[in-house]
């Protein structure tokens, strides 16, 4: 599945929608994580490109390897 930023914003984890987030152009499904409730984890929100935030807060991609890749961000 390829999504634009606008399309990705639909997958915000609220009201029963899936919770997706992009990092480095890869879209991950965070829906089943107990840490992402209603599309929110700490101060992060699903449905967005979290590349910048991810690099500030996480030392590596081992965190993302737990989540399924569902697509790629496109222009």
C-alpha distances in whole Angstrom, upper triangle without the diagonal:
4,7,10,13,14,11,11,14,14,13,16,17,20,21,19,16,14,14,12,13,12,15,15,12,10,9,11,12,15,16,19,20,24,24,21,23,22,19,22,24,27,26,23,20,17,14,15,15,18,19,22,23,22,24,27,27,26,27,24,21,23,22,18,18,19,15,12,10,6,4,7,9,10,13
4,7,10,12,9,9,13,13,13,16,18,21,22,21,17,15,15,12,13,11,14,14,10,9,9,12,13,17,18,21,22,25,25,22,24,23,20,22,24,27,26,22,20,16,14,14,13,16,17,20,22,21,23,25,26,25,27,24,21,23,22,18,19,20,17,14,11,8,5,5,6,6,9
4,7,8,6,6,9,10,10,13,16,18,20,19,15,14,14,11,11,10,13,13,10,10,8,12,13,16,17,20,21,25,24,21,22,21,18,20,22,25,23,19,17,14,11,11,11,15,15,19,20,19,22,24,25,24,26,24,21,24,22,19,20,21,17,16,13,10,7,6,5,6,8
4,5,5,6,9,10,12,14,17,19,21,21,17,16,15,12,12,10,13,13,10,11,11,14,15,18,19,22,23,26,25,22,23,21,18,20,22,24,23,19,17,14,11,10,10,14,15,17,19,19,21,23,24,24,27,25,22,25,23,20,22,23,20,18,15,13,11,9,6,5,6
4,5,5,6,9,10,12,15,17,20,20,16,15,14,11,10,9,12,13,10,12,10,13,15,17,18,22,22,24,23,20,21,19,16,18,19,21,19,16,13,12,8,7,7,11,13,15,16,17,19,21,22,22,25,23,21,24,22,19,22,23,19,19,16,14,12,10,7,8,8
4,5,5,7,10,11,15,16,18,19,15,15,14,12,12,12,15,16,14,15,13,16,17,18,19,22,23,26,24,21,22,19,16,18,21,23,20,17,14,13,9,9,10,14,16,18,19,20,22,24,24,25,28,27,25,27,25,22,25,25,22,21,18,16,14,13,10,10,10
4,5,6,8,10,13,15,16,16,13,12,12,11,11,12,15,17,14,14,12,14,14,16,17,20,21,24,23,20,20,18,15,18,20,23,21,18,15,12,8,10,11,15,17,19,20,20,23,25,25,26,28,27,24,26,24,21,23,23,20,18,16,13,12,11,9,10,11
4,5,6,8,11,13,15,15,11,10,9,7,8,8,12,14,11,11,9,11,11,13,14,17,18,21,20,16,17,15,12,15,17,20,18,15,12,9,5,6,8,11,14,16,17,17,20,22,22,22,25,23,21,23,20,17,20,20,16,15,13,11,10,10,8,10,11
4,5,6,10,11,13,14,11,11,9,8,9,10,14,16,14,14,12,13,13,14,14,18,18,20,19,16,16,14,11,13,16,18,16,13,10,8,4,6,9,12,15,17,16,17,20,21,22,22,25,24,22,24,22,19,22,22,18,18,16,14,14,14,11,13,14
4,6,8,9,11,11,8,9,9,9,11,13,16,19,17,16,13,14,13,14,13,17,18,20,20,16,16,13,11,14,17,20,18,15,12,9,6,9,12,15,18,20,20,20,23,25,24,25,28,27,24,26,23,21,23,22,19,18,17,14,14,15,13,15,16
4,6,8,10,10,6,5,5,5,8,11,14,17,15,14,11,11,9,10,9,13,15,17,16,13,13,11,8,12,14,18,17,14,10,7,5,8,11,13,16,19,18,18,22,23,22,22,25,24,21,23,20,17,19,19,15,14,14,12,12,13,13,15,17
4,6,9,9,7,7,5,7,8,12,15,18,17,16,12,12,10,10,9,13,14,15,14,10,10,8,5,8,12,14,14,11,7,5,4,8,11,12,16,18,16,17,21,21,20,21,24,24,21,23,19,17,20,19,16,16,16,14,15,16,15,18,19
4,7,6,5,5,4,7,10,14,17,20,19,17,14,12,10,8,7,10,11,12,12,8,8,5,4,8,11,14,14,12,9,6,8,11,14,15,18,20,18,18,22,23,21,22,25,24,22,22,19,17,20,18,15,15,16,15,16,18,18,20,22
4,5,5,8,8,11,13,17,20,23,22,21,17,16,14,12,10,13,14,14,14,11,9,5,6,9,13,15,15,13,10,9,10,13,17,17,21,23,21,21,25,25,24,24,28,27,25,26,22,21,23,21,18,19,20,18,20,21,20,23,24
4,6,9,10,14,16,20,23,27,25,24,20,19,16,15,12,14,16,16,17,14,11,8,10,12,16,19,19,17,14,13,13,17,20,21,25,26,24,25,29,29,27,28,32,31,29,29,25,24,26,24,21,21,22,20,22,23,23,25,27
4,7,9,12,16,19,22,26,24,22,18,17,14,13,10,12,14,15,16,13,11,8,10,13,16,19,20,18,15,13,13,17,20,21,24,27,25,25,28,29,27,27,31,30,27,27,24,22,24,21,18,18,19,17,20,22,22,24,26
4,7,9,13,16,19,22,21,19,15,14,11,11,9,12,14,15,16,12,11,9,9,13,16,19,19,16,13,10,10,14,17,18,21,24,22,22,26,27,26,26,29,27,25,25,22,20,22,20,17,16,17,14,16,18,18,21,23
4,6,10,13,16,20,18,16,12,10,7,8,5,9,11,13,14,11,11,9,8,12,14,18,18,15,12,9,9,12,15,16,19,22,20,20,23,25,23,23,26,24,21,22,19,16,18,16,13,12,13,11,13,16,16,19,21
4,7,10,14,17,16,14,10,8,6,5,5,8,9,12,11,8,9,8,5,9,11,14,15,11,9,5,6,10,12,13,16,18,17,16,20,21,19,19,22,21,18,19,16,14,16,14,11,11,12,11,13,15,15,18,20
4,7,10,13,12,10,6,5,5,6,7,10,11,14,13,10,12,11,8,11,12,15,15,12,9,6,5,8,9,10,13,16,15,14,17,19,18,18,21,19,16,17,15,12,14,13,10,10,9,8,10,11,11,14,17
4,7,10,10,8,5,5,7,7,10,13,12,15,14,11,13,13,9,11,11,14,13,10,8,5,5,5,6,7,9,12,11,11,14,16,15,15,18,16,14,16,13,10,13,13,10,11,10,10,10,10,10,13,15
4,7,6,5,4,6,9,10,13,16,15,18,17,14,17,17,13,14,14,17,16,12,11,9,8,6,5,6,7,10,11,10,12,15,15,14,17,15,13,15,13,10,13,14,11,12,9,10,9,8,7,11,13
4,5,5,7,8,11,12,16,18,17,19,17,16,19,19,16,16,15,17,16,13,13,11,11,9,6,6,4,8,9,7,9,12,13,12,13,12,10,13,11,9,12,14,12,13,11,12,11,9,9,12,14
4,6,8,11,14,16,19,21,20,23,21,20,23,23,19,19,19,20,19,16,16,15,14,12,8,8,6,9,11,10,10,13,15,13,14,12,11,14,14,11,13,16,14,15,12,13,12,9,8,11,13
4,7,10,13,15,18,21,20,24,22,20,23,23,19,20,20,22,21,17,16,14,13,11,8,10,8,12,14,12,13,17,18,17,18,16,13,16,16,13,15,17,15,14,11,11,9,6,5,8,10
4,7,10,12,15,18,18,21,20,18,21,21,17,19,18,21,20,17,16,13,12,11,9,10,10,13,14,13,14,17,18,16,17,15,12,14,14,10,11,14,11,10,7,8,6,5,6,10,13
4,7,9,12,15,15,18,17,15,18,18,14,16,16,19,19,15,14,11,10,9,8,10,11,14,15,13,15,18,18,17,19,16,13,15,14,10,12,13,10,9,6,6,5,5,7,10,13
4,6,9,11,11,15,14,12,15,15,12,14,14,17,18,14,13,10,10,11,10,11,12,15,15,13,15,18,17,15,18,15,12,13,11,8,9,9,6,6,5,6,7,9,10,14,17
4,6,8,9,12,12,10,13,13,10,13,13,17,18,14,13,9,10,12,13,13,15,18,17,15,18,20,19,18,20,18,15,15,13,10,11,10,6,6,6,6,9,11,13,17,20
4,6,6,9,9,7,9,10,8,10,10,14,15,12,11,8,10,12,13,12,15,17,16,14,17,19,17,16,19,17,14,14,11,9,11,9,6,8,10,10,13,15,16,19,22
4,6,8,9,7,8,8,7,10,11,15,16,14,12,9,11,14,16,15,18,21,19,17,21,22,20,19,22,21,18,18,15,13,14,12,9,10,12,11,14,17,18,21,24
4,6,9,8,9,11,10,12,12,16,18,16,15,12,15,17,19,18,20,23,21,19,22,24,21,20,22,21,18,17,14,13,14,11,9,10,13,13,17,19,21,24,27
4,5,5,8,10,10,11,10,13,15,14,13,12,15,17,18,16,19,21,18,16,20,21,18,17,19,18,16,15,12,11,13,9,8,11,14,15,18,20,21,25,28
4,6,7,10,10,10,9,12,15,14,14,14,17,19,20,18,21,23,20,18,22,22,19,18,21,20,19,17,14,14,16,12,12,15,18,19,22,23,24,28,31
4,6,10,9,8,6,8,12,11,12,12,15,17,18,16,18,19,16,15,18,18,15,15,18,18,17,16,12,13,15,12,12,15,17,19,21,23,23,27,29
4,6,5,5,5,8,11,9,9,8,12,14,15,14,17,18,15,15,18,18,16,16,19,19,17,17,13,13,15,13,12,14,16,17,19,20,20,24,26
4,5,5,7,10,12,11,10,10,13,15,18,17,20,21,18,18,22,21,19,19,23,23,21,21,17,17,19,16,15,17,19,19,21,23,23,26,28
4,6,9,11,12,11,9,9,11,14,17,16,20,21,19,19,23,23,21,21,25,25,23,23,19,19,21,19,16,18,19,19,21,22,22,25,26
4,7,10,10,8,6,5,8,10,13,13,16,18,15,16,19,20,18,19,22,22,20,20,17,16,18,17,14,16,17,16,18,19,18,21,23
4,6,7,6,5,6,10,11,14,12,16,17,14,14,18,17,15,17,20,20,19,20,16,16,19,17,15,18,19,19,20,21,20,23,25
4,6,5,7,8,12,13,14,12,15,15,12,12,15,15,12,13,17,18,17,17,13,14,17,15,14,17,18,19,21,21,21,24,26
4,6,8,11,15,14,16,13,16,15,12,12,15,14,11,13,17,18,18,19,15,16,19,18,17,20,22,23,24,24,23,27,28
4,7,10,13,12,14,11,14,13,10,12,14,13,11,14,18,19,19,20,17,17,21,20,19,22,22,23,24,23,22,25,26
4,7,10,9,10,8,11,11,8,9,13,12,11,13,16,17,17,18,14,14,18,17,16,18,18,19,20,19,18,21,22
4,7,7,9,8,12,13,11,12,15,15,14,16,19,19,18,20,16,15,19,18,16,17,17,17,18,18,17,19,21
4,6,8,8,12,14,12,12,16,17,16,16,20,19,17,19,15,14,17,16,13,14,14,14,15,15,14,17,19
4,7,9,12,14,13,14,17,19,18,19,22,21,19,21,18,15,18,18,15,15,14,13,13,13,11,14,15
4,6,9,11,11,12,15,16,16,17,20,19,17,20,17,15,18,18,16,16,15,14,13,12,10,13,14
4,6,8,9,9,12,14,14,15,18,17,15,18,16,14,17,18,15,16,14,14,13,11,9,11,12
4,6,5,6,9,10,11,11,14,14,13,15,13,12,15,16,14,16,15,15,15,13,12,15,16
4,6,5,6,9,10,10,12,12,11,14,13,11,15,17,15,17,15,16,15,13,12,14,15
4,5,5,6,9,10,12,13,13,16,15,14,18,19,18,20,19,20,19,17,15,17,18
4,6,5,6,8,11,12,13,15,13,13,17,18,17,19,19,20,20,18,16,19,20
4,5,5,6,8,9,9,12,10,10,13,15,14,17,16,18,18,17,16,19,20
4,6,6,7,8,9,12,12,12,15,17,17,19,18,20,20,18,17,20,21
4,6,8,10,12,15,13,14,18,19,19,22,21,23,23,21,20,23,24
4,7,9,11,13,11,13,16,17,17,20,20,23,23,22,21,24,26
4,6,8,9,8,10,13,14,15,18,18,21,21,21,21,24,26
4,7,9,9,11,13,15,16,19,19,23,23,22,22,25,27
4,6,7,8,10,12,14,16,16,20,20,19,20,23,25
4,5,5,6,9,11,13,13,16,17,16,17,21,23
4,5,5,7,10,12,13,17,18,19,20,24,26
4,6,6,8,11,13,16,17,18,19,23,26
4,5,6,8,9,12,14,14,16,19,22
4,5,8,9,12,14,15,17,21,24
4,7,9,13,15,17,19,23,26
4,7,9,12,14,16,20,23
4,6,9,12,15,18,22
4,6,8,11,15,18
4,7,10,13,17
4,7,10,13
4,6,10
4,7
4
